[in-house]
Amino acid sequence: LIEMGDKEIKNIGLKKKSLSGIFKTGFIPVETVIGSFGNIWPLFHYIKYKKNFEESEEKPNLLLRDNDKPTNEVLFNFFRPHLNVIKSTALNYKLNYLSELHRIPIGVGLPFKNNYYPWPFTINLMQQEMKNLERLNFNYFKLSDEDNKKGKEMLKKIGLPENAWYVTLHVRQGKGELVRNSDPLTTLKAVKEIISRGGYVFRVGDKSMTKLPKIKGLIDYPFSEQKSEFMDIFLAATCRFCIGTSSGYFPVPTYFGKPLLLINFLPSLVYFALDEKCMFLPKHLSYKNNEKIIPIQDILQLPLGWLIDDDQYEKKNIRIKDNDEDEIWIATKEMLDKLEGKKLNKEFIDKNLIFKNNLNKKYLEKYKLPLKAMSDISSAYLNKNLI
């Protein structure tokens, strides 16, 4: 770990010999850690790739100014040991141009075996091959004993009994890219299902969100006294699974090996970043001119799968329909059954098998890319969109 202050700058100067090692490993874009919460997700998998496939101990550089603050300091501390952090405004001015020349391009894509793909594709290829590696040098972050103790004490203050299990819920209601927003009230039926099975639900986010009605077993955490950067991460790291939407929070549980149920989700290519433990429920798409439903196989291909903002869908004359409360409830029941080891409906299993085989075949034929569909799609979606 390199943490350089002004005194160290005077000592090392800007000699080429001192900096050759720094430029060799490249620079992580600063917005990865100080921008939107979800920007750090590709970095997690970049670290996985370097450690497991290149078996490299070299650390990429992160150039920060003195007043730069990570989006979440607690989360950043898990990444810190894997980076050379150069925090100095003075050195930032001197190295900024060169750091841009040696910038590691992880914004929209990630490297994999001398190729460069959209990062959901790279994550998928990595997940396939990591199963065949004899050992993993890095897989997930782990909470320390101290963090576990601190988090459990906070849960007691909230009123959870010891050994209680819970699900985190995050529903985006942000500004811009409204196509990624959802109505949190449509999740209440699913919330009650979780509670009826003995679990609790932590709705996470911030105070700008719509308050949820008081339900025993539901903790509207953003409005509680326990809201903090630490608890944001602790809840993600210790939940049974996370119900997420198209926001920056849903990747956080995956850093700790927790599964996801993604609902009302766009862009749909993120599906390929999910593994077998997860469940996917995208929004419904149809063409405005003829009301024709766009089948799941087409939604999960380029270019439709990588559309992210309102204008892009408008230009393609596509209507977007959110999942209703029953669809979200069904998906939640299937996710719970799956994690509880209950026998899943034969129709659910058969339709997912058909869907996955067809999708794998299309990608291999059309793009010569051996992607593997891993996550199940909820029957609430397949029953309407599988063609």
RAUR-V674595 format. One record per backbone hydrogen bond with DSSP energy under -0.5 kcal/mol. CO is the residue of the C=O (numbers start at 0). NH is the residue of the N-H. Records with the same first field share a line. If there is no record, write none. Layout:
BEGIN
CO->NH + NH
END
This chain:
BEGIN
0->2
1->3
4->8
5->9
6->10
7->11
8->12
11->14
14->17 + 18
15->19
18->22
19->23
20->24
21->24 + 25
25->60
26->103
28->31
29->32 + 33
30->34
32->70
35->38
36->39
37->40
39->43
40->44
41->45
42->46
43->47
44->48
45->49
46->50
47->51
48->52 + 53
49->55
59->83
60->27
61->63 + 85
63->87
64->67
71->75
72->76
73->77
74->77 + 78
75->78 + 79
76->80
78->81
79->82
81->59
82->84
83->61 + 85
84->86
85->63 + 87
87->91
88->92
89->93
90->94
91->95
94->98
95->99
96->100
97->101
99->102
101->26
102->104
103->28 + 105
107->118
109->116
111->114
114->111
116->109
117->120 + 121
118->122
119->123
120->124
121->125
122->126
123->127
124->128
125->129
126->130
128->131
129->132
134->136
143->147
144->148
145->149
146->150
147->151
148->152
149->153
150->154
151->155
152->156
153->157
154->158 + 159
160->163
164->199
165->239
166->201
167->242
168->203
169->171 + 244
171->181
176->179
177->180
179->245
181->183
182->185
183->186
184->187
186->190
187->191
188->192
189->193
190->194
191->195
192->196
193->196 + 198
194->197
199->166
200->202 + 218
201->168 + 203
202->220 + 221
205->208
212->214
214->217
216->200 + 218
217->219
218->202 + 220
219->222
220->223
223->226
227->231
228->232
229->233
230->234
231->235
232->236
233->237
234->238
239->258
240->167
241->243 + 260
242->169
243->262
244->246
248->251 + 252
249->253
250->253 + 254
251->254
252->255 + 257
253->256
254->140
258->241
259->278
260->243 + 262
261->280
264->282
266->269
267->270
268->271
269->272
270->273
274->277
277->375
278->261
279->377
280->263 + 264
283->320
284->293
285->318
286->290
291->286
292->294
294->297 + 298
295->299
297->300
300->304
302->305
303->306
304->268
308->312
309->313
310->314
311->315
312->317
313->316
316->287
318->285
320->283
323->327
324->328
325->329
326->330
327->331
328->332
329->333
330->334
331->335
332->336
333->337
334->338
335->339
336->341
337->340
344->348
345->349
346->350
347->351
348->352
349->353
350->354
351->355
352->356
353->357
354->358
355->359
356->360
357->361
358->362
359->363
360->364
361->365
362->366 + 368
363->367
367->369
368->370
371->373
375->279
377->380 + 381
378->382
380->383 + 384
381->385
384->295 + 386
END
